[in-house]
């Protein structure tokens, strides 16, 4: 359970299904969890849910491709703003040292 102030990670159904497929293909839960940076318990829960045919149950509303694109663009925009700010500071310090 996420502690106060922490955001709980959310994974897409496709990500969960692919992770479970890797385990079902013969890879160990420990190896797959290390590769995908998910705790072993979380991956075990996904495998168990898939075995019980509960993995595909939608707990959240369906995300449209437009919403996914908007989310991706917002993240890219935030990254570019951060890079711009870093370059501004670097230019200022380069100017100061001349």
N, C-alpha and C positions, 0 to 999 in steps of 0.2 A: 504494500500500500504506500502511496506517495506521502511523504511527510509534508507538513504545512510549509507552504512557500515553494514546493516543487511541483512541476508539471508532469503529469503522468503521460508516458509515451503512448501513442496510438499507432497501430500498424494496420495497413490495408489488408483486405481479405486475400488479395493475390500474394502479398508478402508471406502471410501465414501459411497459405496453401503450398507455396513453393518451399518454405522451410520444412513443412511436414513431409512433402514429397522427398526431400533430401534424406530425412530420417528413415522413411519407408524404403528408400533405395539402398539402405544398408549403412549409411553413415551414423556414427554415434551421436546421441543428443549433445554430449559435451563438445564434440568437434564442430557440429553445426552451430551451436550456440556461440562458440568463440568466433566463428567465421562471420556470423551475422550480427554480432554484438548484442545479443539478447541473453537474459539469464537462462540457465538450464531449466529452472522451474517453470518459467514462462513458456519455453518451448515444449516442455513435457505436458503442460496444460493444453497447448494447441494440439499435440499429437493425440492426447486423450480425447479432446473434443472432436477431432476428426474421426477417431475410432467409433465414437458414439454418434457420428453424423450431426454434430452440433456446431462445427467450425464455420459453416457458411451462413449461420443465422445472423441476420442484420440487427445489430444493436444500435446503430446510428443511422441517420438518414443517408440516402444514396447521394453521392457526390457526382455532379455532372462534369463532363469534360471541361466546360467553360469555367466552373468553379475551381477545378484542378489547375487550369492554365492561369487563372487569376491569382491563385495562391503561389504558383511558381514565379509569376512575374513580380509579385510583391516581395518575395524572398530575394529575387535577383536585384530588385530595386534597392532594397535595404543593404545588400552586399555592396552594390556599386556606390551608394552614398558613403558607406564606411570607407571604401577604398579611396574615394575622392577626398574625404576629410584627412585621411592619412597622407595623401600626396600633397595636400595644401600645407599641412604641418611640416612635411619634409622640405617643401619649397621655401617655407619661411625660415627654417633653420639653415638651409643652404645659403639663403640670401644674407642671413645674419653673419655667417662665417666668412663672407667675402670681405 
